[in-house]
Amino acid sequence: MRPERSTASVSLRLYRTPGKLMHERYVRQWGLELMNIGLFGGTFDPIHLGHTALAGAALERFSLGRVYFAPVNIPPHKQKQGLACYLDRYAMVALATREEKAFVPSLLEAPPVAAVADKKGQVNLSKPAANYSIDTIRRLKLALKKSDRIFFLMGIDAFNEIATWHEAEALFQECEFIVASRPRYSLADLANALPEKLRPKPAVTKPFARQPASGDLVLPGVTVHVLEGLEKNISATAIREAVAAQRPLTRFVDPAVAEYIKKVGLYRKG
């Protein structure tokens, strides 16, 4: 992937080394330093070893300086099962990320904490709105340098639904994507999952239908980096079943998260 030549006095060149996207920086006039920032959103109900494995692999392969884990307060899409409260999910994220200094638990999608009283002294608590990734990324950008690059982390199953997301086309203008692939997916699947206006024609994607998803997908207005080789297949359902059966959870989650689930009594039926 080659960036367009810039007339500014800062040059950035991209080149590949085995397993990692590296960046060569030239600071000439303004003293700018670029940092690659990962944003990993989701319900994290609970955060598990698959999440941290994905973030760790992205951190290493794409030279991310930081990965923000942002538990969603209210997901835009209907959930198959009820969510644990936000504070419990955030606490588990903090526990699961404590050992990696580049992992940062984030309150970007935290519920509002302020209540406003009207003229009669009545406190009005309106129902919080759903969290949209496009808004989260724009808020994050306000706290970063203009030279920083944002990479949105997700699994390929979630990316498969990206066209249904709020302002999906604008999302691709705001950031690049790092998508953890699975063996059965192809590059054509990735391209066909894009929002309609960004999606290439079938004649373009057909030759890639049998090619495993790997490398980079670069189209006008779209940059997707494929993360391969992640073998952890963990589901929230499996964790809940283990809790109900009183089986150990450490094969699914960090030991500190397992202890938190037990101590607080999360995911117990009834």
N, C-alpha and C positions, 0 to 999 in steps of 0.2 A: 504494500500500500504506500503510495507516494503522495505526500502533501503537496499542495500547490505552492509555487514559489511566492515568497512574500517580499514586499518592498521594505518591510520593517527590518531593523538591524538585529533581530534575533532569529537565528536559524535553528530549525529542529529537523533532524533526520531520523527516520525509523529504519531499523534493520533487524533481521532475525538471527538468533543464535539457537542452538538446539534446545527446544522446550521453553524458550523464554522470549518475550518481546522486549527488547532493550531500547533505551533512548539515549541519544548523544545530544548534549545540550551545549549551546554556545551563548554565553552571556556577554554581550558586547557593549551595550550602551546603558540600558535601564537596570541592569542587575537582576533580571527576572530569573526565577527558578521554577521550573515546572514540576508539579507533583501529580502522579496518577492516583486518583481517589476512587475507591470502590464503594458502591452503595448496595446494600443487601437488605431488601424489605421482605415482609411476609408476616404471617400470624405468629410464627415461632411458638407453636402451641403443642408441645414444647420445642425449643431449639434442640436439635439432636446432632449426632456425630456426622451425619450427611451434610448438614449445613456448614459446620466448621471445616469439614474436609474440602468442600467446594471453595469456601473463602480462602483456605490455606493454599490450595492449588492455584487459584487466581492470583493471590498475593505473590507467589513465587514466579509463575510463568509470565505475568504481565507487569512485573515490577511495580506493584501498587504500594504506595507509601502508607496508605491507611485504608481500612475497610470499616465503614459505618454499618452497624446492624440496627435497623430501625423497625421495631415491632409495630405493626399497624394497630390503631385503636379500633376503627370500624372498617372492615374490608368492604370495598365496593360491591363485590360479588357475594351472593348468598353462600353461607357455609353449610356443609353437610351435618355438622354437629356444633353444639354451643362452644363458645370460646371461654377459656379461663380468663379471669379479669386481667386488664392491661398490666397492672402493677406486678402480678405474679409472673406474667410472661416476660416483662422487662427484667425482673430480678433474675430469672433463669438465664436470659441473654447475658447479663452482667457476670454471672457465675461461669458460664460456658466460655466466655471470651477473656477471662482474667489472666490467663497465662501468656497470651500473645499481645505484646505491646502495640502492635499495629491494628489490633481489633478494638473498635470503639463502640460500646453500647450507646445508642442514640435515642433522644427524645423527640426526634423530628416529627413523629406521628403520634405524640402523646395526647391524651385527652385534655381539653381546656381546663384550667384550674380556677379561673376567675368567675365569680358570679356577680351580676350587677343588680342593684336594688332600684326599683322604680320610685316615683315620687311619694307613694304611700308606704314605702319601706318594705314592699314585698319583693322577695328575691326571685328572679326569673331564671330558671335553668332550662334553656332550650335544648332540644335533643341535638347532640353533636352530629355534624355531617360526616359522610364517608370520607376516608382518606384516599386521595388520588396521587399516584406516583408522579405525575407531571408537576403537581404543586410542591411535592416534597423535594424534587430535584431542583426546582427553582428557588426554594428556600435555602437549600444547601449551597447553591451557587452564591448566594448573598454573603455567605460566611467564608468563601474561598477566594483565592486569587484568580484573576481573569485568565492567567496562564495555566491554571490547573485543568486537568482533563478528568471527566467523570465517566466511570464505567458502571453500568447497571448489571448486577449479578443476578442470575436466576437459573433454574433448571429448565430443560427443554420442554417438559410438560407444561410449565407455566408460559413459556414463550409461545407455545402452540395456540394460546388464547389471546395473544398480544393484540390482535386486530380488534378485539372487543373492548379494549381498555379505553378509558376516558382520554380524549385528545391523543390517540395513539400515534398519529403522524407527527405531531409536535414533539412527542417524546423522543423520537429518533433524531430530531434536530437538536435536542438538548444534551444528548449523551451518546456514548457508544455502549454496546452490550457485550457481556461475557456470558455465554450460555453453555452450561454443562450438558454435554450430549449423552446419548445412549446408543447402544449398537444398532438398534433397528431403525434409527433415523438417518435421513440422507440430507445432503445440501439442498436438494429440491424441496424437502419438507420445510426446512428453515425459510427458504424464499417464499414458499406458498403460504406460510403463516403470517407474512407481513400484511399490514393494512393495504387495502385494495389499491390505493393510489401509488403505493411504493412497490407493489408486487410486480415482478417481471412477467412477461407473457409466457404461457405454457410452453411455447416452442423453445424458449430460452432455458427453462428449468428442466425440461424433459431429459436431456443428456445426463443430468446429474441425479436422476431418480435412483440409480443403483450405486451411487458413490456415497460412502459413509460420510456423515457430517464431520468435517475436520477443517482446520485452517481458518481462513477468514472469508466472510461473505461481505463484499463491498459493492454497493450499488449506489446510484444517485440518492443522497439523503439517508443512506443506511450503512452502518458499519457494525458487523456482528463478528466477534471473535469466538471460536468454538473451543471449549475446554473438554479435552478427552481424557479417558483413562480413570475416571472416578467409578469405583466399584460399589460404594456403599449405597444400598437400596433400603432406606428406612422410612417407615410411614408413621404418622401420628396414630393411626388405627392400631398398628402393631404395639405401640407403646401403651396405649390404653388397655389393650387386651392383656399385656404383661402386668399392668397395675392391678387389673381386676383379678388376675390369677395369682397375684402376690409373687410373681417371678422377679428375679433380679433385672434391673434396668440398665446396668452398665454396658451391655452390648449395644444399647441404643443411644445413651446420653452420657455426658460427662458425669463422673461420680458425684460432684457437688450438686449437679442438677437432679440426679437421682435421689440424693438425700433431701433436697428441697421438696421434691414431689411427695416424698414419704412424710416429711415433717408437717407440711401444710395440708396434706390429704387431697391432693389434686387427682382428678380423673378417676375417682372411685365411683362406681355405679351406685345410684340411690343416695 
